[in-house]
Amino acid sequence: MLIRYAKRVLKQVVSPALDRMGLYDWQLGKLPSPGWMIVYYHRVIDDPSSDPFPSGMCISRDHFDDQIRYLQRHFTPIGIRDGVARLQRGEALPDRAVSITFDDGYLDNYQLALPILEKRRMPATLFVPTGGLDTDEPLWWDWVVHAFAYTTKSSFEPQSVELPLSSDALSLRPWKRGEAVKRVMETLWTQPMDKIRSAVLRIERELLPLGSPASAARRMTSQQILDMHRRGIEIAAHSVNHPNLLLEASAQVKWEMQTSKRILENICDCPVDGFAYPAGWLNDVTVSAAKESGFRYAVTTKKAFNLNEIDPLRLSRIGMPDTSVADFKRALIWIARRKDKKQ
């Protein structure tokens, strides 16, 4: 609790004060070009209630607009496909190159993020999981969030849904519910996709009252994805079901990659060159599968800049927090300094 409070003070009070003094801009000006920075977002929201258990996946529309404006002014925007093509031709990337990406294909990317990207003339790449497109089916973790947000129960027993969580009943009182969701989600990520599906269905039956509102985060349709493509957004793959690929058989890993690639190519009538490893889970097997599936590049969730020796199938990305530009500058300085210490 104390650590969370300290972080909130740092982001909301200390960082803006230091930025107003010009300290962050001075420090950034002293840093060498950090390399190719690829950033990623999930959801852009204008209603805090749509993020009942904040986990870092949502950013307010105002913060998103401020961050994109800052990146457009102080970095050189470049599409990932273009960046990879330049590297493969042996060309240098622009100084302070930055690429914008989104994971999961949420509807708010189309409704809220796209107009800002167009206003700022920023290229971007959208990584889309294809399972459940056009059926208005939420992604599996959003079903879990929805069930915990709207349950009328005061506790949850993981054993009742055959969830391998070594715990007694989890409290669902308002101040405890977010921690319960976190523990359940961490456990689900340790399961293969078939067990995740059955567990999510049991959680829904166990927690949700009849007639509960269908407010799980909505996704884009195929037509909206096509419109994003036609308006200049690169469409890339993100598997079919968004599993932990490290827990799936090699044949299933390739199926997840190749099927999502084929579906998106049919929607957009163009090649799909990129892949995002779901939740950043990867190893040598998944990297080889991405190459065999015909992807020219793939992105991770490793928080780092991409430097000279860049592996296009292991591109690092920096997750963007729901904070002011001032706190983003602080985080950028920290990452750049960490990179220098490792060299």
Summary of the structure (lengths in Angstrom):
residues: 343
radius of gyration: 20.5
end to end distance: 34.8
largest distance: 59.7
contacts: 1078
relative contact order: 0.16
helix: 50%
strand: 13%
